Amino acid sequence: MITEFFERLFLSNKGSREDVKRRLKLVLAHDRSTLNASTLEKMREEILLVVSKYVELDTDSLEFSIRTDSKMTALIANLPIRRILKDI
């Protein structure tokens, strides 16, 4: 479920229904972590912005997940690379 959340979270322009699903899943992820929903959204946007400066990503296959255990919470990103961009 978390994997699906981040797949939809990182896929934009899927229509208002998908936006509502994405936001709902963001709230659910927030409930499972100590991060608030707006912070998670900002992290998503900033990670994609920075990584996209260096590589072209396969936006259809992006995956983000949050894993929590008794000691820590981890944000795990799977960002498939289509190609490396030329030096900036």
N, C-alpha and C positions, 0 to 999 in steps of 0.2 A: 504494500500500500504506500509506503513512504517513497519507494522508487517511482511509482506512478505519479505521486505528488510532484516530485522534482522534475520528472519528464514534462509534465504539463506546466509546471512553474516556469520552466525555461523555454517553452515553446510559446511564442507570442503570436498575435494575429490569427487566432483560431475562433474568433467570434465571442460575443458576449457570454454565451453559455459556458464556453471554455474558461473565460475570465472568472466567472463566478465559481466554477469548480476549482480553479487554481487558487483563488483567494480562500475558499473554504479549506482546502488542503493546507494552505499556509497557516491558517489558524490552528488546525489540528497538529501540525508540526510544532507550532509554538507551544501548545499544551504539553508536548513531550520534551520540551527543552526549556532552558531558562532565557532564551532569546525571544524578544517580542516579534510580532509579525512584520512590522515595518523594518526592523533591523535585518531580518532574514531576506526580505525583498531587496533592501539596499545592498546586502552582501552579494546576492545573486547578480544584480545589475553590475556591480563593480568588478566582480570576478570575471564576468563575460567581457566587460569593456577592456580590462587589462590584458586578458589572454588573447583577445581578438586583435590587439596591436601587433602580435607576433605570429599568429597562425590563423588560418581560416578553419572554423569549426563546423562540424556536421551538426547543425542545429536540430535535425530530426532525431538525433540519437543522444542528446545530452541527458545525463542522469546526475542528480544530486540526491543525497540521502543524509539523514541525521541518525546517528547511532548513539545510544546512551546506555551506559552501564553504571554500576555503583560508584565508579571512580571518575568518569569523565563523559563528556558529550563530544562527538566527533562529527564534523561536516565532511562528507566524502563526495568528491566531484569526479565524474567520469566524463571527460570532454574529448570526444573523438576528433582527431585532427584530419582535415582534408588535405591541407598543404601548408607548408611553412612560407610565410610572406618574406619578401626580400627585405634586406636590412633597412631600417628606418633612418 
